[in-house]
Amino acid sequence: MIIDLRSDTVTQPTKGMLEAMMSAKTGDDVYKEDPTVNALEARIADMFGMDTALFFPTGTMANQTALKLHTNPGDQVICDSNAHIYHYEGGGASFNSGISCKLLQGQGGTFTAQQVVEAINPPDFYHSPLTALVEIENTANRGGGTCWDFAEIKKIKTVCDQHNLGLHLDGARFWNALVAKKEDAKAYGKVFDTISVCLSKGLGCPAGTVLVGTETIMKNAIRIRKILGGGMRQTGYLAAAGLYALDHHLDRLAEDHIKAKEIEAVLTQLECVKQVQKVETNIIIFELNQNTDETHFLKTMASNHIRVSGMGNGKLRLVTHLDYTDAMHERFLEILKQLDV
Ligand SMILES: *Cc1c(COP(=O)(O)O)cnc(C)c1O
């Protein structure tokens, strides 16, 4: 039994999901003739109370499209120093949109409206890049699966309105935030101009992210997607997985969160662990004690067929997911409790 806790992207489609995919009605989505893609886009747009939704192969392409929609070359996007768009999209912000990132030193991947105000370059000061966009990540990945406080987001929205800035949400794990905080997607749809939501993380689909947004800002989204090479044909097979996941895998995210909390509780008891970042959703980031041999720790994990992610600087990451079963959970907690490193 391999216990893979590196990421929630390692899941396999379930039997029910595969059946839904196999029986999907499809068409050429480049002509917008795929009924299943159209249904998924309409459903997600409706969940957020937003005008337009567009299916993308990856979260990276959806975020990159959003950055392009909101900016012109030379502009600047304000985001947290841990942001995925800054660290993990291959430098796409500069490659695709010719923009730079102004990094905020936030708390667990979140920041305040005041920090945004201070980071905006005065538009008439032509020496500095023009601030065009604020980007928020919810949950914050490198922050340790942190959920944003909606009241702070609303304050940031006010700042964006005052300064004529766009507001984008990288919602790769937004479903986790909604379930954890029992919030309504429509409230977020009212505040953000664009939101990307991932199907291939917590929801367990093989691929896909949907970008939702207001009609005005999304007008060029399909053109940008085409330019980035994301115009696909019979994508209904993938969209069917998304529709199935919304019906069957959304509410169960709460189980992943409970398991993550239980792992946190055991880790905090271990002598070899220096600290565990507060767990709010399905991500657990922890740090080993300085006198703990990291290689030995990882070897022990490996010899028990447990896969974890190294984040550098002695930090390790675990992510619970659909394929992390109760039996795996029980075994993993036992192994942790018996650790001798
Ligand atoms: C995974 C992830 C993405 C995009 O992921 P893809 O692998 O391109 O689908 C974007 N933002 C965050 C925070 C992520 O965790």
Ligand as a Chemical Component Dictionary entry (heavy atoms), coordinates in Angstrom:
data_LIG
# 
_chem_comp.id                   LIG 
_chem_comp.type                 NON-POLYMER 
_chem_comp.pdbx_formal_charge   0 
_chem_comp.three_letter_code    LIG 
# 
loop_
_chem_comp_atom.comp_id 
_chem_comp_atom.atom_id 
_chem_comp_atom.alt_atom_id 
_chem_comp_atom.type_symbol 
_chem_comp_atom.charge 
_chem_comp_atom.model_Cartn_x 
_chem_comp_atom.model_Cartn_y 
_chem_comp_atom.model_Cartn_z 
_chem_comp_atom.pdbx_ordinal 
LIG C1 C1 C 0 -2.167 23.780 -8.522  1  
LIG C2 C2 C 0 -2.327 25.234 -8.459  2  
LIG C3 C3 C 0 -2.537 26.030 -9.606  3  
LIG C4 C4 C 0 -2.533 25.551 -11.030 4  
LIG O1 O1 O 0 -2.341 24.295 -11.245 5  
LIG P1 P1 P 0 -2.169 23.453 -12.566 6  
LIG O2 O2 O 0 -1.246 22.403 -12.122 7  
LIG O3 O3 O 0 -1.645 24.303 -13.644 8  
LIG O4 O4 O 0 -3.542 22.956 -12.879 9  
LIG C5 C5 C 0 -2.728 27.369 -9.427  10 
LIG N1 N1 N 0 -2.726 27.919 -8.207  11 
LIG C6 C6 C 0 -2.536 27.210 -7.087  12 
LIG C7 C7 C 0 -2.562 27.882 -5.772  13 
LIG C8 C8 C 0 -2.319 25.838 -7.171  14 
LIG O5 O5 O 0 -2.130 25.147 -6.039  15 
# 
loop_
_chem_comp_bond.comp_id 
_chem_comp_bond.atom_id_1 
_chem_comp_bond.atom_id_2 
_chem_comp_bond.value_order 
_chem_comp_bond.pdbx_ordinal 
LIG C1 C2 SING 1  
LIG C2 C3 SING 2  
LIG C2 C8 DOUB 3  
LIG C3 C4 SING 4  
LIG C3 C5 DOUB 5  
LIG C4 O1 SING 6  
LIG O1 P1 SING 7  
LIG P1 O2 DOUB 8  
LIG P1 O3 SING 9  
LIG P1 O4 SING 10 
LIG C5 N1 SING 11 
LIG N1 C6 DOUB 12 
LIG C6 C7 SING 13 
LIG C6 C8 SING 14 
LIG C8 O5 SING 15 
# 
